[in-house]
Amino acid sequence: MLPRQQVSFFVIVKYGLFLGLLISSLVSCVVVSKKQYQKYKPFVFKTNITVAGNIPASQKQELNARLQNQLDDSLKTRVISYAGLVKKLVKPPVFDTVNIATSKIFMTALLNSEGYFYPSIKDSFTIDTISDAQKRVTVNFQVTPGKRTRMDSIGFDLLTPELQELALENRDKTLLKKNTPYTLSKVSDEIDRVLQVFHNNGYYKVSRDDVYAEVDTVVAALIDPSLDPFEQLRLLDSLRRKSENPTINVVIKQREAADTTRLKQFYIGQVNVFPDQQFLQDTLGSHPMMRSTVPGYKFRFFTNTNKFKLPFIARNVFLIPDSLYRERNYFRTVNTFNRLGAWQNVDVTLRERYDSLAFLDADIRLYPSLRQNLKIDFEASRNIADYLTTSQLFGLGLNFSLTNRNAFREAIQTSTNARFGIELGSNFIQTLQTNLSHSIYFPRLMLPFGIKPRNEDSLLSQRTVININGAYTIRRSIFNVGSINGSLSYEWARSPRERVQFNWQVVPLNIEFTRLEGKDSLSKLIQQIPSLRYAFNDGFVIGMIGAMNSSWAKGNRLSNLKIRVEESGAIFGFIKQLEDNNLFRFVKTDIEFKNIINFKQSALAFRAFAGYGYVYGKRDGQAENKLPFFKAYFAGGPYSMRAWQVRRLGPGSSLLYDTVSNVANDRFGNMQLEGNVEYRFNLTTIAGIKVRSALFIDAGNIWGPEFRDAAATQKIPDASFKFSRLYKDIAVGAGTSLRFDFDFFLIRLDWAYKIKNPTFSDKNNGGWFYGLGLFNGQFQLGIGYPF
């Protein structure tokens, strides 16, 4: 039944504006205690920086934040916020004009490093005399960066012919591109790239002491007294043109080397491996050790025990004796052993040795971790709306986890997990749950038929995973469900460039079997919503899964893209015995994009999600039209549409579930669209706990075919997706959040309102603000950020 109290849009706006003005006036209030400043001396009350000029707003904001960091410490003020409303100035520094000049030098240096070589920085200050003892100084800087210098050309002029040849062979990978903005950091990164090329071709000792970047020398040439007057006029004209459209040329050069060994090409010499090194055992002979070799490898092994198989160790060492030293093989060796998890510390030491050639002898010392670990966890949770139950549930769970970090003496990790849980509801024990799983993680890609992945050297975090899981759930008066799952998966990562990573997962075989025994409540629900009989039943899932997770960062922006495709029955559905034994047949695709823009004290977060499942199987001679309930989409709850309880939104603008009586009305769909926007900001710090807040908007819904009859002939159009009805079907929620950040976890308290409810899309201007009341919001308790 709808609440009688309804609030018009204009009333909300009126009181919202009043509340906003009140909060703004409180936020702008800065308290200055007499104990905090030196009396009778002017002190810095505030320092403002304004960035002017024809620069995009986003760049102005970023540049302003970086210029703030260039201020002299004596011009910076520290403000403590109380509950995000009242701000207190803490020990403001005494004002001195010398600090203005120092700050301008620092800011000019920053602007030059970003390619602004002709900036204008104007300063001023005002003194507000509150009393003879309190004189507040406000300092203002107006920064006009001017035109940004762009890259014109890049060249290489190295004294050593071999280095020059390597640099030219790899110049297509340069980070300095024509017509892109010049920055000092880009030039520094280019020098690092060139050095990496040298280090990956045996030049172990070449460093930044040997390589530098030289930029245009037009201004320096103008002050040369021996310069020909006509050449001086030409340079002046060149400088004038550059000031109008400034460009710059960069040449990577090499300094004369006083030590000739710095230019030698190194090869790998002897490689000594200590697989089970003990702490305080860092020299040969300090403890008796067994020396051995492995056929086919030139490594020497020194062992204390028989914890590891030596051929396995040898396969993961990429520093091959007599081969050219390559830095990437050094880091690949270190990262591989660190990633395997069987060692708590990895140390690879290189020692120079000169013979007819220059060699690097390597000592690889591996310090083992404890082999097994037992972990016991107790958990409690509150579930406001679980599967097919109208009551609020309080859950208790006990988890046992046993991890073996070195199974079969090859750093193969095994994990066995057992979980026992109950949920308490109106009938005391509402649910009993048991779960047992076992996973095996092989630290390499074990592909069949001897297949080798392409560009294996560039693959990170390779592993093959075998997983087996069994679960049984007793839901009082609703159903008993048991499931057995098994899968084989391959996982790896690539990092094509800095701050960019792609994680891949391929599951060539995924088998799930679910056996469901329905009770009275489930039968009543299916009678009223016939299509649910396709979602709640026994069945097999036999298919494949592919997933990609990509993350990248640029400036103050962090982005993430996830794509996942799952199918069942595409191949195995042609086996008649399986098709006749309740094999689910579907294809399901999910795409999620997240973008976070971080500022000094706040952040903007965006998320977009789209998912669709195509069902094409048959059951009892009729075409299926619903994803199984454990694969279906749902909306609502603390991590989705927060103005609705979990599984209480949709499908579409249909009223079907709202007319169901005496049983639960959880909603499921074959399709979901959702978008979320959050403005996150800091409030204060209490006893070391960071208190944060957020304003958010959620928009989305789920859709799926629904019918009024068991024969699936009377379709309900408002439940299915159509572009022509998208505006009508979309739900919109908005609210605010209070968050307590303990660093290692975050507690989130959300309060949200239904701004547009598709259930009432035929009323009150499409369901906008229908039934909206001050206390008609939805509370959500969440752990961690919603996205």
Residue pairs with C-beta under 8 A, 6 or more apart in sequence:
2 770
2 771
3 771
3 773
3 776
5 773
5 776
6 770
6 771
6 772
6 773
7 769
7 772
7 773
7 774
8 769
9 768
9 769
12 769
12 772
23 85
26 85
26 86
27 84
27 85
27 87
29 85
29 86
29 87
30 45
30 46
30 79
30 87
30 88
30 89
31 86
31 87
31 88
31 89
32 45
32 88
32 89
32 92
32 134
32 136
33 88
33 89
34 133
34 134
36 88
36 89
36 90
36 91
36 92
37 43
37 89
37 91
37 92
37 134
38 94
39 133
39 134
40 132
40 133
40 135
41 94
41 95
41 135
42 94
42 95
42 127
42 135
42 136
42 137
43 92
43 93
43 94
43 95
43 135
43 136
43 137
44 74
44 75
44 76
44 77
44 92
44 93
44 94
44 95
44 137
44 139
45 77
45 89
45 92
45 128
45 136
45 137
45 138
46 77
46 136
46 138
46 139
47 71
47 75
47 76
47 77
47 138
47 139
47 140
47 141
48 138
48 139
48 140
48 141
49 64
49 67
49 68
49 71
49 141
49 143
50 64
50 140
50 141
50 142
50 143
51 60
51 63
51 64
51 67
51 143
51 144
51 145
52 142
52 143
52 144
53 144
53 145
53 146
55 63
55 145
61 599
62 555
62 556
63 114
63 143
63 145
65 599
65 600
66 110
67 107
67 110
67 141
67 143
68 600
70 103
70 106
70 107
70 109
70 110
71 103
71 106
71 107
72 99
72 100
72 102
72 103
72 106
73 93
74 93
74 94
74 96
74 99
75 93
75 99
75 100
75 103
75 139
76 93
77 89
77 92
77 93
78 89
78 90
78 91
78 92
79 87
79 88
79 89
79 90
80 87
80 88
80 90
80 684
81 87
81 88
81 682
81 683
81 684
82 88
82 684
83 683
83 684
83 691
84 681
84 682
84 683
84 684
84 691
84 693
95 125
95 137
95 139
97 125
100 123
100 125
100 139
103 141
104 121
104 123
104 141
107 119
107 121
107 141
107 143
108 119
108 121
111 117
111 119
111 143
111 145
112 119
112 184
113 183
113 184
113 185
114 145
114 148
114 181
114 183
114 184
115 148
115 149
115 150
115 181
115 182
115 183
115 248
116 145
116 146
116 147
116 148
116 149
117 146
117 149
117 246
118 146
118 147
118 243
118 246
119 143
119 144
119 145
119 146
120 143
120 144
120 146
121 141
121 142
121 143
121 144
122 141
122 142
122 144
123 139
123 140
123 141
123 142
124 139
124 140
125 137
125 138
125 139
125 140
126 137
126 138
126 140
127 135
127 136
127 137
128 135
128 136
128 137
128 138
129 135
129 136
130 136
147 243
147 244
147 245
147 246
148 181
148 182
148 246
149 181
149 182
149 246
149 247
149 248
150 179
150 180
150 181
150 182
150 246
150 247
150 248
151 176
151 177
151 178
151 179
151 180
151 181
151 182
151 247
151 248
151 250
152 178
152 247
152 248
152 249
153 178
153 249
153 250
154 171
154 174
154 176
154 190
154 249
154 250
154 251
154 252
155 249
155 250
155 251
155 252
156 164
156 167
156 168
156 171
156 194
156 251
156 252
157 164
157 251
157 252
157 253
157 254
158 164
158 167
158 211
158 252
158 253
158 254
159 254
159 256
160 254
160 263
162 265
163 198
163 203
163 206
163 254
163 263
166 197
166 198
166 201
167 194
167 197
167 252
170 194
170 197
173 193
174 190
174 193
175 186
175 189
175 190
175 193
176 186
176 187
176 190
176 250
180 186
182 248
182 250
187 213
187 215
187 250
190 213
190 250
190 252
191 208
191 211
191 212
191 213
191 252
194 211
194 252
195 206
195 207
195 208
195 211
196 327
198 206
199 206
199 326
199 327
200 326
200 327
200 328
201 265
201 324
201 326
202 265
202 266
202 267
202 324
202 325
202 326
203 263
203 264
203 265
203 266
204 266
204 325
204 327
204 350
204 360
205 261
205 262
205 263
205 264
205 266
206 262
206 263
207 262
209 255
210 254
210 255
210 257
210 262
211 252
211 253
211 254
211 255
212 252
212 253
212 254
212 255
213 250
213 251
213 252
213 253
214 250
214 251
214 252
214 253
215 248
215 249
215 250
215 251
216 242
216 248
216 249
218 235
218 238
218 239
218 242
219 239
221 227
221 235
222 232
222 235
222 236
222 239
227 235
257 263
261 352
261 354
261 358
264 358
265 324
265 357
265 358
266 324
266 325
266 352
266 358
266 359
266 360
267 322
267 323
267 324
267 325
267 357
267 358
267 359
267 360
268 319
268 320
268 321
268 322
268 323
268 324
268 325
268 359
268 360
268 362
269 321
269 353
269 359
269 360
269 361
269 362
270 300
270 321
270 359
270 361
270 362
271 298
271 299
271 300
271 317
271 319
271 320
271 321
271 361
271 362
271 364
272 299
272 300
272 301
272 302
272 361
272 362
272 363
272 364
273 299
273 300
273 301
273 302
273 313
273 314
273 317
273 364
273 366
274 289
274 301
274 302
274 303
274 363
274 364
274 365
274 366
275 301
275 303
275 307
275 308
275 310
275 313
275 366
275 368
276 303
276 304
276 305
276 307
276 308
276 366
276 368
277 304
277 365
277 366
277 367
278 287
278 304
278 367
279 367
280 286
281 287
281 304
282 365
284 302
287 304
289 302
289 303
289 304
290 302
290 303
290 304
291 300
291 301
291 302
292 301
292 303
292 310
293 299
293 300
293 301
294 301
294 310
294 311
294 314
296 314
297 314
297 317
298 320
298 321
298 322
299 314
299 317
299 321
301 310
301 313
303 310
306 409
307 368
307 371
307 406
307 409
308 342
308 406
308 409
308 410
308 411
309 408
309 409
309 410
312 409
312 410
312 411
313 366
316 333
316 336
316 337
316 340
316 443
317 333
317 364
318 329
318 332
318 333
318 336
319 325
319 329
319 330
319 333
319 348
319 362
319 364
320 329
325 360
328 457
330 348
330 350
332 457
333 348
333 364
334 346
334 348
335 460
337 343
337 346
337 364
337 366
338 346
339 443
339 460
339 461
340 411
340 443
341 369
341 405
341 411
341 413
342 368
342 369
342 405
342 406
342 411
343 366
343 367
343 368
343 369
344 367
344 368
344 369
345 366
345 367
346 364
346 365
346 366
346 367
347 363
347 364
347 365
347 367
348 362
348 363
348 364
348 365
349 362
349 363
349 365
350 360
350 361
350 362
351 360
351 361
351 362
351 363
352 358
352 359
352 360
353 359
353 360
353 361
368 406
369 405
370 405
371 404
371 405
371 406
372 402
372 403
372 404
372 405
373 402
373 403
373 405
374 400
374 401
374 402
374 403
375 399
375 400
375 401
375 402
375 403
376 398
376 399
376 400
376 401
377 397
377 398
377 399
377 401
378 396
378 397
378 398
378 399
379 395
379 396
379 397
379 398
379 399
380 394
380 395
380 396
380 397
381 394
381 395
381 397
382 392
382 393
382 394
382 395
382 781
383 392
383 393
383 394
383 395
383 423
384 392
384 393
384 637
384 645
384 646
385 392
385 636
385 637
385 645
385 646
385 647
385 648
385 666
386 393
386 423
386 431
386 646
387 475
387 478
387 629
387 647
387 666
388 475
388 478
388 479
388 521
388 522
388 525
388 663
388 664
388 666
389 425
389 430
389 475
389 478
389 664
390 663
390 664
390 665
391 425
391 426
391 430
392 425
393 423
393 424
393 425
393 430
393 431
394 423
394 424
394 425
395 421
395 422
395 423
395 424
395 431
396 421
396 422
396 423
396 424
397 419
397 420
397 421
397 422
397 433
398 419
398 420
398 421
399 417
399 418
399 419
400 417
400 418
400 419
401 415
401 416
401 417
401 418
402 415
402 416
402 417
403 413
403 414
403 415
404 413
404 414
404 415
405 411
405 413
406 412
407 413
407 414
407 440
410 443
411 443
412 440
412 441
412 442
412 443
413 440
413 441
413 443
414 438
414 439
414 440
414 441
415 437
415 438
415 439
415 441
416 436
416 437
416 438
417 435
417 436
417 437
417 438
418 435
418 436
419 433
419 434
419 435
419 436
420 433
420 434
421 431
421 432
421 433
421 434
422 429
422 431
422 432
422 433
423 429
423 430
423 431
423 433
424 430
425 431
427 476
427 477
429 476
430 475
430 476
431 473
431 474
431 475
431 476
432 473
432 474
433 471
433 472
433 473
433 474
434 471
434 472
434 473
435 469
435 470
435 471
435 472
436 469
436 470
436 471
437 467
437 468
437 469
437 470
438 467
438 468
438 469
439 465
439 466
439 467
439 468
440 465
440 466
440 467
441 463
441 464
441 465
442 463
442 464
442 465
442 466
443 462
443 463
444 462
444 463
444 464
445 453
445 459
445 462
445 463
445 464
445 490
445 492
446 464
447 453
447 490
453 459
453 492
458 494
458 496
459 492
459 493
459 494
460 492
460 493
460 494
460 495
461 491
461 492
461 493
461 503
462 491
462 492
463 490
463 491
463 492
464 488
464 489
464 490
464 491
465 487
465 488
465 489
465 490
465 491
466 487
466 488
467 485
467 486
467 487
467 489
468 485
468 486
469 483
469 484
469 485
469 486
470 482
470 483
470 484
470 485
471 482
471 483
472 480
472 481
472 482
472 483
473 480
473 481
473 482
474 480
475 481
475 519
477 519
477 520
477 521
478 518
478 519
478 521
478 522
479 516
479 517
479 518
479 519
479 522
479 536
480 516
480 517
480 519
481 514
481 515
481 516
481 517
482 514
482 515
483 512
483 513
483 514
483 515
483 630
484 512
484 513
485 510
485 511
485 512
485 513
486 510
486 511
486 512
487 507
487 509
487 510
487 511
487 545
488 507
488 508
488 509
489 505
489 506
489 507
489 508
489 545
490 505
490 506
490 507
490 508
491 503
491 504
491 505
491 506
492 503
492 504
493 501
493 502
493 503
493 504
494 501
494 502
494 504
495 501
495 502
496 502
499 552
499 553
499 554
500 550
500 551
500 552
500 553
501 550
501 551
501 552
502 548
502 549
502 550
503 548
503 549
503 550
504 547
504 548
504 549
505 545
505 546
505 547
505 548
505 549
506 544
506 545
506 546
506 547
507 544
507 545
507 546
508 544
509 544
510 541
510 542
510 543
510 544
510 545
510 566
510 568
511 540
511 541
511 542
512 540
512 541
512 542
513 539
513 540
513 541
514 538
514 539
514 541
514 628
514 630
515 538
516 536
516 537
516 538
518 526
518 536
521 663
521 664
522 536
524 662
524 663
525 532
525 660
525 663
525 664
526 532
526 533
526 536
528 660
528 661
528 663
529 656
529 657
529 660
529 706
530 707
530 708
530 709
530 710
530 712
531 625
531 626
531 704
531 705
531 706
531 707
531 712
532 626
532 668
533 710
534 615
534 619
534 624
534 625
534 626
535 626
535 627
535 628
535 629
535 632
535 668
536 629
537 582
537 619
537 628
538 582
539 582
539 583
539 584
539 628
540 568
540 578
540 581
540 582
540 583
540 584
541 568
541 584
541 628
541 631
542 568
542 569
542 572
542 578
542 583
543 566
543 567
543 568
543 569
543 570
543 571
543 572
544 566
544 567
544 570
545 564
545 565
545 566
545 567
546 564
546 565
546 566
547 562
547 563
547 564
547 565
548 561
548 562
548 563
548 564
549 560
549 561
549 562
550 560
550 561
550 562
551 558
551 559
551 560
552 558
552 559
553 559
556 597
556 598
556 599
557 595
557 596
557 597
557 598
558 595
558 596
558 598
559 593
559 594
559 595
559 596
560 592
560 593
560 594
560 595
561 591
561 592
561 593
561 594
562 590
562 591
562 592
562 593
563 589
563 590
563 591
564 589
564 590
565 587
565 588
565 589
565 590
566 587
566 588
566 589
566 631
567 586
567 587
567 588
568 583
568 584
568 585
568 586
569 578
569 579
569 583
569 584
569 585
569 586
569 617
570 585
570 587
572 578
572 583
573 579
573 583
573 585
573 617
579 585
579 617
579 618
582 619
583 617
584 617
584 624
584 628
584 631
585 615
585 616
585 617
585 624
586 613
586 614
586 615
586 616
586 617
586 627
586 631
587 613
587 614
587 616
588 611
588 612
588 613
588 614
588 627
588 631
589 611
589 612
589 613
590 609
590 610
590 611
591 609
591 610
591 611
592 607
592 608
592 609
592 610
593 606
593 607
593 608
593 609
594 605
594 606
594 607
594 787
595 605
595 606
595 607
596 603
596 604
596 605
596 606
597 603
597 604
597 605
601 681
601 682
602 679
602 680
602 681
602 682
603 679
603 680
603 681
604 677
604 678
604 679
604 680
605 676
605 677
605 678
605 679
605 680
605 785
605 787
606 675
606 676
606 677
607 674
607 675
607 676
607 677
607 787
608 674
608 675
608 676
609 672
609 673
609 674
609 675
609 700
610 672
610 673
610 674
611 633
611 671
611 672
612 670
612 671
612 672
613 627
613 631
613 632
613 633
613 670
613 671
614 670
615 624
615 625
615 626
615 627
615 670
616 623
616 624
617 623
617 624
618 624
622 712
623 712
625 670
625 704
625 705
625 707
625 712
626 632
626 668
626 670
626 704
626 705
627 633
627 668
627 670
627 704
629 668
632 668
632 669
632 670
632 704
633 668
633 669
633 670
633 671
633 672
633 702
633 704
634 640
634 646
634 647
634 649
634 666
634 667
634 668
634 669
634 672
634 702
635 641
635 644
635 647
635 649
635 650
635 667
635 672
635 674
635 700
635 701
635 702
635 731
636 642
636 644
636 645
636 646
636 647
636 648
636 649
637 644
637 645
637 646
637 647
637 780
638 646
638 748
638 750
638 780
638 781
638 782
638 786
639 782
639 786
639 787
640 646
640 674
640 698
640 700
640 786
641 649
641 674
641 698
641 700
641 701
641 731
641 733
642 696
642 698
642 733
642 735
642 750
642 752
642 778
642 780
642 786
643 698
643 731
643 733
643 734
643 735
643 752
643 753
643 754
643 755
643 777
643 778
644 731
644 733
644 754
644 778
645 778
647 666
647 667
647 668
648 665
648 666
648 667
649 667
649 701
649 702
649 731
650 667
650 669
650 701
650 702
650 703
650 704
650 719
650 731
650 758
651 657
651 667
651 668
651 669
651 701
651 702
651 703
651 704
651 706
651 719
651 720
652 701
652 702
652 703
652 718
652 719
652 720
652 721
652 725
652 729
652 758
653 718
653 725
653 728
653 729
653 758
653 759
653 761
653 767
654 706
654 716
654 718
654 719
655 718
655 759
656 706
656 716
656 719
657 665
657 667
658 665
658 759
667 702
668 702
668 704
669 702
669 703
669 704
670 703
670 704
670 705
671 702
671 703
671 704
671 721
672 700
672 701
672 702
672 703
673 700
673 701
673 730
674 698
674 699
674 700
674 701
675 698
675 699
675 700
676 696
676 697
676 698
676 699
676 786
676 787
677 696
677 697
678 694
678 695
678 696
678 737
678 786
679 694
679 695
679 696
680 692
680 693
680 694
681 692
681 693
681 694
682 690
682 691
682 692
682 693
683 691
683 692
683 693
684 691
685 691
689 740
689 741
689 742
690 740
690 741
690 743
691 738
691 739
691 740
691 741
692 738
692 739
692 740
692 741
693 736
693 737
693 738
693 739
694 736
694 737
694 739
695 734
695 735
695 736
695 737
696 734
696 735
696 736
696 737
696 750
696 752
696 786
697 732
697 733
697 734
697 755
698 732
698 733
698 734
698 752
699 730
699 731
699 732
699 733
700 730
700 731
701 729
701 730
701 731
701 758
703 719
703 720
703 721
703 729
704 719
704 720
705 712
705 715
705 719
705 720
706 715
706 716
706 719
706 720
707 713
707 714
707 715
707 716
708 714
708 715
708 716
718 725
718 729
721 729
727 766
728 758
728 761
728 766
729 758
729 761
730 756
730 758
731 754
731 756
731 757
731 758
732 754
732 755
732 756
733 752
733 753
733 754
733 755
733 778
734 752
734 753
734 755
735 750
735 751
735 752
735 753
735 777
735 778
736 750
736 751
737 748
737 749
737 750
737 751
738 748
738 749
739 746
739 747
739 748
739 749
740 746
740 747
745 783
745 784
746 783
746 784
746 785
747 781
747 782
747 783
748 780
748 781
748 782
748 783
748 784
748 785
748 786
749 779
749 780
749 781
750 779
750 780
750 781
750 782
750 786
751 777
751 778
751 779
751 780
752 777
752 778
752 780
753 772
753 776
753 777
753 778
754 770
754 771
754 772
754 776
754 778
755 768
755 769
755 772
756 766
756 767
756 768
756 769
757 767
757 770
757 771
758 767
759 767
760 767
760 770
760 771
761 767
763 770
764 770
